[in-house]
Amino acid sequence: MKSTNNHDERIAKMTFASVYPHYLTKVEKKGRTNEELQQVIQWLTGYDDKKLQELIDQRVTFEAFFRDASLNPNAHLITGVICGYRVEEIENPLTQQVRYLDKLVDELAKGRKMEKILRVG
């Protein structure tokens, strides 16, 4: 996917803390829990509950959030369309990582089984 530098820059400068409540609202509306949301985020990033809360409190940008993350080695298995883009075709690494997270949250909200979301087996 060809995205514009402006689009990539805007995503990089967004704070994780500003988006997290939207993720939570989305999954809770569909009967999922904050614990499940955190499990999905932790699977992707390697952050534990304490570190995740620190990053929220520090209002880090997505750029900093993913720079310090230990991306799951199976993240490349996240495929499909999110926000009109095919995640596996996104060229900017940071934009792709943010869209991986969006896709996982979307799958959680749609009621997908946790084993499928976490690409187990």
C-alpha positions as CSV (number, residue, x, y, z in Angstrom):
1,M,0.0,0.0,0.0
2,K,1.2,3.4,-0.9
3,S,0.4,5.8,1.9
4,T,1.2,9.4,2.1
5,N,4.0,10.7,4.3
6,N,1.4,13.0,5.9
7,H,-0.8,10.0,6.8
8,D,2.2,8.0,8.3
9,E,3.4,11.1,10.2
10,R,-0.1,11.7,11.6
11,I,-0.3,8.1,12.9
12,A,3.2,8.3,14.4
13,K,2.4,11.4,16.4
14,M,-1.0,10.2,17.7
15,T,-0.8,9.1,21.4
16,F,-1.7,5.6,22.4
17,A,-3.5,7.0,25.4
18,S,-5.9,9.0,23.1
19,V,-6.8,5.8,21.1
20,Y,-7.0,3.3,23.9
21,P,-10.4,4.4,25.3
22,H,-11.8,4.0,21.8
23,Y,-10.4,0.4,21.6
24,L,-11.9,-0.3,25.0
25,T,-15.3,1.1,24.1
26,K,-15.4,-0.9,20.8
27,V,-14.7,-4.2,22.5
28,E,-16.9,-3.6,25.5
29,K,-19.9,-2.8,23.3
30,K,-19.5,-6.3,21.8
31,G,-19.3,-8.0,25.2
32,R,-15.5,-8.3,25.4
33,T,-13.4,-7.2,28.4
34,N,-10.6,-4.8,29.2
35,E,-8.6,-7.9,30.3
36,E,-9.1,-9.4,26.8
37,L,-8.1,-6.2,25.1
38,Q,-4.9,-6.0,27.3
39,Q,-4.1,-9.6,26.5
40,V,-4.3,-8.9,22.7
41,I,-2.1,-5.7,23.1
42,Q,0.4,-7.7,25.2
43,W,0.6,-10.5,22.7
44,L,1.4,-8.0,19.9
45,T,3.8,-5.7,21.9
46,G,5.3,-7.8,24.8
47,Y,4.2,-5.1,27.3
48,D,2.8,-6.3,30.6
49,D,-0.1,-4.6,32.5
50,K,2.2,-2.3,34.5
51,K,4.2,-1.1,31.4
52,L,1.0,-0.6,29.4
53,Q,-0.4,1.6,32.1
54,E,2.9,3.6,32.3
55,L,2.8,4.2,28.6
56,I,-0.8,5.4,28.8
57,D,0.0,7.7,31.8
58,Q,3.1,9.1,29.9
59,R,0.9,9.7,26.8
60,V,3.5,8.3,24.5
61,T,3.1,8.6,20.8
62,F,2.5,5.4,18.7
63,E,6.0,6.0,17.4
64,A,7.5,5.6,20.9
65,F,5.0,2.9,21.8
66,F,6.1,0.6,19.0
67,R,9.8,1.6,19.1
68,D,10.1,0.1,22.5
69,A,7.8,-2.9,21.9
70,S,9.0,-6.5,21.3
71,L,6.7,-7.2,18.4
72,N,5.4,-10.8,18.4
73,P,7.2,-12.9,15.9
74,N,3.8,-14.1,14.5
75,A,2.6,-10.5,13.9
76,H,3.2,-11.1,10.2
77,L,0.3,-13.6,10.3
78,I,-2.1,-10.7,10.9
79,T,-3.7,-10.1,7.5
80,G,-6.8,-8.6,6.0
81,V,-8.4,-5.2,5.5
82,I,-8.6,-2.5,8.2
83,C,-9.5,1.1,7.6
84,G,-9.6,0.4,3.9
85,Y,-6.0,-0.9,3.7
86,R,-4.7,-4.5,3.4
87,V,-2.4,-4.7,6.4
88,E,0.1,-7.0,4.9
89,E,0.7,-4.5,2.0
90,I,1.4,-1.5,4.1
91,E,4.9,-0.3,3.4
92,N,5.6,2.0,6.4
93,P,6.6,-0.3,9.3
94,L,5.1,1.9,12.0
95,T,1.8,2.4,10.1
96,Q,1.7,-1.4,9.6
97,Q,2.2,-2.0,13.3
98,V,-0.6,0.4,14.3
99,R,-2.9,-1.3,11.8
100,Y,-1.9,-4.7,13.2
101,L,-3.2,-3.5,16.5
102,D,-6.3,-2.0,14.9
103,K,-7.0,-5.4,13.2
104,L,-6.6,-7.3,16.4
105,V,-9.0,-5.0,18.3
106,D,-11.4,-5.4,15.4
107,E,-11.2,-9.2,15.5
108,L,-11.8,-9.1,19.3
109,A,-14.8,-6.9,18.9
110,K,-16.2,-9.1,16.2
111,G,-16.2,-12.0,18.7
112,R,-13.4,-14.0,17.2
113,K,-12.0,-16.7,19.5
114,M,-8.9,-15.6,21.4
115,E,-6.8,-18.5,20.0
116,K,-7.5,-17.3,16.5
117,I,-6.7,-13.6,17.4
118,L,-3.4,-14.6,19.0
119,R,-2.5,-16.8,16.0
120,V,-2.1,-20.0,18.1
121,G,-1.6,-23.1,16.1
